[in-house]
């Protein structure tokens, strides 16, 4: 049977992918709205401050993205083994870790925010506004991390509709409050931060409500001894230590990219921020199929069902490629129009349009790495993900940026796109080795 005719597997993949596709897209769309709301204010410092502040919190929070990815992979394997007690216990363990880390961020917020904003190196007036933004956003840390756990647990349980409901409601709340706080109350960047803070806690409340119905349908029970001793968290820590370093390295690359744009100037910082919103839209759309691969490949690997595992991988790859072509076409045809909707600051638009062709290429280059991440997360191959990212950031991106420093923002974008290409190629090499050795099922 060819991959095109594997209708039953396509249906399984789409049943998981479409809710995540829609829910994921709401995240970068909200970023576009944030940029559009402050991008039409008179002073571009608000757009730059939101770019700097949002990058800081994206870096800090997503460094703990293992709370979602690690939870998904381990829960999916528990589902494949029909082990509901392990499923419940993993949820409790991941929740304890998330809330503890979020509380720690409250405690160390002053040095964390100061060091982060200083490292970004923005103009003084932008940095002052970004600080006001950050002082509000930090209070959402426990909620943001706990939401990672909830989404990861739902996806691992083959339920992608709950995250769709969560993200849609959260982002609608955020959107409405953005308009009220920024255009109604004239709070600027602080209004964007306040809207995000309220939305994050709304997501927790809704996620807990949705979680209850799933737990009622499960057998088994939480194993108390697995919550009280540090050694009981060994499996989570074993998977997550690699994911933590991997994600921190990836986010370092994004933060470095933003900071270098800030050093060139506020207009370049703002233009790059607009284009990175396009990249976030690309990554979140393609992650819909990556999340489907996480859930379904993890389940079949846990059940040692080799035939369905490879069929699921091929089906996810097919639809990822189709959507990458679609996204690339959208930005070729409508990219300039979307940029003009987001801001009317002419110097920023000139710079953004100059580098828009890089966005045309990114879906076709990045699609492979997102799909590879999905399969690796679902099968808990987190060490491989770290190896890929080390090569991407420290062997390709940073050395290439250093060589191209004289080309300014152009050199920065070339290094950035080349890093995604390297990430895909290293992933192909690892997949070839794992397929030959049967690593997925060990």
N, C-alpha and C positions, 0 to 999 in steps of 0.2 A: 504493500500500500504506500503510495507517495504521500508526502507531507500535505499536499493540497487536498487529498481525498480523505484525510483522517478526520472526518466530521465529528465523531464522538469526542475526540480529544480537543478539537477546536471549541466545542461547546463547553467542555470543562474549563478550559483556559479562559474563555470569554466570560463565563459565569463568575469567575474570580477577578478577572481583569477590569471589566467595565465599571464596577463600583469604585475600585481603587483609582482607575483612570480619571473618573469624574472628581473624586474627592481630592486627588493629588493636584489636579489642575486648579482647584480653588485656592491653593496656597500661593503659587506665583501670580495668579490673577489678582489676589489681594495685594501682593507686592507691587504690581502694576498700578493698582488703585492708590496705594500709599504714595507712590511716586507721582501719580497724576494729581492727587489732592494737594501735595506740597509743591509740586512742580509748577503750579500756576500762581504761587505766591510771588510777591514782588522780589523778594530776596532769595537768591539761589542757595544761601547758607542752610536753609531748612531742608532742601533736597540733599545737600551734601551731608548734613547732620544725620538725617534718617539713614542714608547709605552707610555712614560710618557706624552709627549705633546698631543698626540691624545686622551689619556684618559682624560686629563684636559678639552679639548674642547668638547669631547663627553659629559662629565659631565655638563659643563656649558650650551652648546647648548640644549642638550636634556632635561635639567631641564625645558626648555620652549617648550618641545614637545607637551604641551597642545595646542599650536598654530596649530598643525596638527590634533591631536585627537579631541579636542573640536570643531574645525571647521568642521571636517567630520561628527560628530554626529548631530550637529545643522543643517548643510546644508542638510543632508540626511532626517531629519524630515521635513524640509521645502519642499524638493522634494516630500515627501509623501503627503504633504498638497497642492501641486501645487502652492506654494507661491513664485513666482519669485522675487518679490520685497524684501522679507526677504532674499532670496538667495543672491541677489546682495549686500544688505546692510551688511550681515554677512561677505562677502568677504572684503568689504571696512573696516569694523571695525577691523577684524583680521589683515589686512595689516597695518593699523595705529599702532596697538599695536606692531607688529613685528618690524617695522622700528624704532619705538621709543626705544624699548628694545635694538636693535642692536646698535643704536647710543649711548645709555647709556653705553654699554660695551666699546666703544671707549674711552669714557670720563674716565672711572675707570680702564682702562686696566693695569696700572702699579701695583696698590695694588692687583688687582684680580689675575694677573699672578704670582706675587711674593708669595702671600699667598698660591695659589694652588700648585706651584712647591715645596715650602717649606714643605707643608703638605705631599707631596708624599715621601719625605725623601730619594731620590736617592743619589748615590755617587756624589761627587762634579763635576767630569768631565762630567758625564751624565747630571747633572742639568744645567751646562753651555750650553751644546748643546741643551737641551730641551728649554732653555730660548730663544735661537736664533730662534728655530722653532716656539715658541709661539708668539714672537714679530712680525712674519709675519702673522700667522694664524688669529690673532685678527682682522685684517682689513677685514676679510670676514664675520664678525658677522651679519651685516644687511642682507647680501645676504643669509646666512645660515638660518636665522629665516624666511625670506620672502619665501624661498623655502618650508619651512614647511607648510606655509599657502597655497601656490599654490597646493601642493600635497594633503593636506586635503580637499581643495575645490573641486578639480577634483574627488577625491574618493567619496565624499559626493554626487556629481552629477552623480554617477554611471559610471564615465569615468575613467577607470584605464589604458587606453592606453596612455593618455597624460603623466602621471608619468613615464611610461615605456620609452617613447621617451626622456623625460627630463633626466632621470637617466642614460640611455644608452649613450647619447651624452656627458653628464657631466663626466661620469667615463671613457669614451674613451679619452676625452681631458686630464683628470687627468693622465691616464695611459701613454699616449705618452709623456706628459711633465715630468712625473716622470723619464722616461728613459733618456730624453734629459738633464734634470737638474742634475740628480744624476750621471749617467754614462758618459754623454757627457761633462757637465760642472764641474763635481766633486764637487757639492755643498753639498753633504751629506744630513743631516736631513733638512737643510734649503731649499734644492731643493724639497723635498717632500712637505714642507709647501707651497712653492711658486706655485707648481703645483695645490694643493688643492684650494688655494686662487683664481687662475684664473678660475678654473673649477666651483667654486661656483657662480661667477658672470656670467659665461656663462649659467648656469642653470636658473638664473633670466631672462636673455634676452630671452631664448627659451620659458620659462614658460609664460611670458607675451604675446609672439606671439601666443602660443596655446590657451591662455585664451580668446583672442579676438574672435576667431571663435565660442566658446561656448557662449559668451555673446551675439553675434549677433542673436543666435537662441532663446533667452529668451525674454519673455515679462517683464512688470514691470519696475521699476526704483529704484535707490538708494534713500533712504529716508534721506535727508540732516539733519533733526533734530536728527536723530539717530546717527549722527557722531559728533555732536557738544557738547552734554551734557554727563557727566560721567554716569548719571543714565541710559542712553540708552544702556550702555554696561553691564547692570546688568546680563542678561542671559549668556553672554559670561564669565563674571567674576564668576558667580555662579558655572558654570560647571568647569571652568578652575582653580579655586583656589584649588579644591581637586586634579585635575590632576597635578598641579604644585608641591604640597607637595608629592604626590604619586611618580612622576617621579624623584624628587630630592632625595627621599629616596632610590629608586632603583639605581640611579646613585651613590649615596653615597656608596652603597654596592659594586658596581663595582670598584669605586675609592679606597675604603678601601682594597679590594682584591688586586688591583695593588700595592698600597703603602706597604702592608705587604710583598708582593713578593720582592719589592725593598729593604726593610729593611733586608731581608735574604741575598740578593746579586744580582749583576748585571746579572749573568747567570740565576738565578731563575726568576728575573723580565723578562728577554727576553724570557725564555721558557714559562712562563705563558702568555706572550703577544701573542705568536704564537698560543697557545691553545685557548685563548679568541677569536682570529680570526676565529677559527673553530666554537665557540659558536655563533659568530655574523652571520656566514653563516647559521647555524641551525635556529636561531631566524628570520632572514630575509626571509628564505625560507618558514618557517611555517607562517610567518606574511602575506604571499600572501593570504592564506585562511582566516586569521584573518581580513585582510582589506576587503575581499569579505563579510565577516560576518558583518563588520561595515556598509558597504554601503547597503546591502540588508536587514539585520535585522532592521537597522535604518529606512529604507524606509517603511517596513511593520509595524513596531511599530507606525510610524507617521500616517499611513493609518488605524491603528487599525485592521489589517488583521492577526488575531491570527493563523489561519491555516498555511498560507504561512510563517509566522515568525518562527514557530517551525520546519517546513519542511526545511527552510533555515539553521537553527541552526544544525539540524541533518546531512544535506548534508555537511556542512562545517566541522563538526566533523569527518565524515567518511574520507574525503580526507586529513584532517590534520593528522589522524592516519596513513594512507597509506604512506604519505611522511615522517613521523617521522621514520617509520620502514626502509624506503629506505635510509634516511640520516644516521641512526645508522649503517646500513650495509656497507655504503660507508666508514665510518671512521674505522670500524673494519677491512675491507679488505685493504684499501689504506692509512690509517692515517700516518703510518711511512714513506711511500714514499712521501706523500705530505709535511711532515715536512722536509725531506731531500732536496726537491726542494726549500723550503723557506730559508734554511740556511745550511751552511756547517761548522758552528762553533760547534765542537764536544761536548764540555761540555754542551752547550745549548741543543743539540739534546738528550743527555743522560737524562737530566732532563725532557724534553718535552715528550719523549717516556715513561718515568716512570709514568706520570700522564695522558697519553692518554686514558686509560680505563674509566676515568671519562667522557670524551667526548662521548664514546660509549653509556653511559647511558643517557646523557642529553636530546637527542631528545625525548626519550620515557617518560621522566619525565616532561620536559618543555612544551610539545605539548599542554597539557590541559590549562596551564596558558595563553599561547598566544591566544588560541581560546576563552577562557573566556574574555580576554581583548577586543577582537574584538566585541563580543556581547555587552559588557558593554559600550564600546566607542560609538557604533552605537545607543544605546538607551539612551545615556547621563547619565548613572548611575555612575558618576565619584566618588561619595562618597564611593560606594562599592569598587571601585578600590583602594582608599586610605586605607580603612580598611584592605583589603587583604595585601597591601604592608607593613603596619605598623607591622602586625603580622610576615610577612616574614623576614623583616630586623631586627626589634628590639626585637622580642620575640624568633625567631629561629636562624637567622644567627649570630648575635653578641654574644649572650650567648654561643652558641655552639662553636664558634671560641675561645672564652675566655677559655672554658673548655679544648679545644684541643690545646692550644698554645704550649704545650710541644712537640707536634708532627710536628711542623714546617709547611712546605708547604702541607704535607698530611692532617693535621688537617684543614688547610685553605680550601682545596678542598672539604673535607667532609662537612664542614659547608656550603659551597657554593652550593653544590648539594642538601643538605637537605633543604636549603631555597627554592629552586624551587619546591621540593615535598610539602612543607608546603603551598606555594603559590597556588598550584593546589587544595589541600584539603580544604583550606578555601574558595576558589572559588566554589567548589562543594557544600559546605554548603549554601553559599549565593544564588547560582542558584536554589537549592531546595526550599529555602524560597520564592524567587521571582516567581518561577513557581506556587507555591501554592497560593500566594497572588495576582498574576496577575500584579506585579509591572511594568513589561515591558511596559504596555499600559496605565499607568497613567501619 
